[in-house]
């Protein structure tokens, strides 16, 4: 294979991926319905449901424009030799493989983020504001950006430096040693995520004693689940959307409730939501997700190690000298079809896990409580009630609401 052929393969993958994504997104617009499903009557009124349809349309148009701009940016970098130019620029200042990669990816990441800021601002302060979701202030937006850049520089730069050091020193053992290091880091972050990372952006407050804590602890006791760490997060600092999540394992198990969730739902509903999160742990979904993520990383690093042996990626992108960082750019594009297929596969597993966690929650919570909570969340978030089945198959990590409610009905009757 010649560099020219690989170059055209890369261009073809990018265009094909864009075309496929836009086709699926368009299909999703064809299932919009002005008729409110019967199961949501009493939760949605006509005005709110009309707003949901408008919200879906606005996000589709916004997503299309954003995707086109991203496509033009990546094609511009390829057609005009942008990656090769940045590679040549960093080589003027250092011959260290580690420093070249840090400067190379740093320039690309920073420039990309700067270009995306107007898009983020419009989405946050125009679309989300128009539909009543946004609570982010300009000050919070700027602070979040700066914190994100610093975290990327420290954590991302540190991991990148370690991986390149291993690459330069270990030869054929590269992918195995890098896999071990990344796996250890993944386990560390999973264990300490709520303790170390979340407080950088949000304030966590222990759930005080009272009716809600008693109800959650009762559900945990019935599930034989040792839970001590229950926190409220100030999600309302940025959005009106509600959420809850489970993190950690062993002695670091913790459940975090957004304050927006707590303020919008009854104690029974919140207990059902927490029973669902506990269900993920009891059914070993958290462990399975962690293991599958580590295995995916191993496969990715192995394939990358094969590509790093060739100078074709660098030549295809216009560079005159092979390098780790240029090869990673080419690999990221070449791997994208594999990534899409794996994403579809793991989304299907995730949807299966959601059904299992729902059934677990039904066995521990008040009848109808989980369904009511899901309906309230759907209304609050203006969720799409009629997504296209193919869009769900490809993109949804959770079942569509109507299918999920029907499955809970069957679980409660069994």
Beta strands, then each sheet from edge to edge (+ up, - down):
strand 1: 204-206
strand 2: 229-233
strand 3: 244-247
strand 4: 254-258
sheet 1: 1+ 2- 4- 3+
end
